[in-house]
Amino acid sequence: MKETLNRLINHEILAKADAKQILVNIAKGDYNTSQIAAFLTVYMMRSITIEELEGFRDALLELCLAVDLSEYNPIDLCGTGGDGKDTFNISTLASFVTAGAGIKVTKHGNYGVSSKCGSSNVMEFLGIKFSNEADFLKKSIDEAGICVLHAPLFHPAMKNVAPIRRELAVKTFFNMLGPMVNPAFPKNQMVGVFNLELARMYGYLYQNTDKNFTVLHALDGYDEISLTGATKTISKDSEGMLTPADFGVESILQEEIVGGEDVAQSAQIFLDILNGKGTEAQNNVVCANAGIAIATVQDTTPKQGFEKAKESLLSKKGLGALKKLQELSKN
């Protein structure tokens, strides 16, 4: 690691194979915590290259505990986090709304590192069981339309990194990797990223796969559709801009989509929205994100996807998916 750190300090970049090997070595416990922290810090101070990101991704996918859910043709709705916006759990809510609309979802998530409440924090608070057993996950998708893939259960190799990320408490390149390393290898993906540069990198890397994808970045910094302005989109066949008008709604203010101060508050916002007690702004932002997920799978327009998502939310089918998952988690 000393040699690698010296190279990086001298502004060298890593080849894909070297990047992959370093992550494998981290997983094996070859480096101490100070070395790993120094390595992570380098990438907070300079941009990661496509080759480095690809190498890190390949290492994590090779080391993960894969689960085959391909028979369901699922989608993952996942953001990188790290946008510093502290919104409520939009992509997780959108996942349940998408499931309520009849699209199978394999939701990859983790505890919040750079945010107050990550996807796994709110799921755990609401009594969702974390499991890497294929039978339980298949039963969840069969009956609830969604299963939750808690990242640490599928990426045991990263146990050496988790405490360091918690202590650093800022975004690292692992934020960039999260959506890329879903252990179910879903063929459909809607992924939000925290800057335009990363959106381009995701678009490039995903173009070379068989994925059906939509990459999103709100131009005012969100790693999801925020409806506070325009959103850049990159998909398999096209690039474009989405505005609130594309969903038939008005722009909203940033303060209308902030999250809770702690996990309990965040979970209450989550339940309020699924129970039909959300504000118009909250409902619309959830349905815009779910709508793009639906449109990604079904190849419909954003407005059509939005309408299907709104029907799922307002008829409480999204709530039904959550209740079913809670019920299965007790058994």
Secondary structure, DSSP 4 states (H G I P E B T S, - for coil): -HHHHHHHHTT----HHHHHHHHHHHHHT-S-HHHHHHHHHHHHHSPPPHHHHHHHHHHHHHHS-----GGG--EEEEE---SS--B--HHHHHHHHHHHTT--EEEEE---SSSSS-HHHHHHHTTPPP---HHHHHHHHHHHSEEEEEHHHH-GGGGGTHHHHHHH-S--HHHHHGGGG-TT--SEEEEE-SSHHHHHHHHHHHHTSS-EEEEEEETTS-SS--SSS-EEEEESS-EEEE-GGGGT-----GGGGB--SSHHHHHHHHHHHHTT---HHHHHHHHHHHHHHHHHHHT--HHHHHHHHHHHHHTTHHHHHHHHHHHHHH-
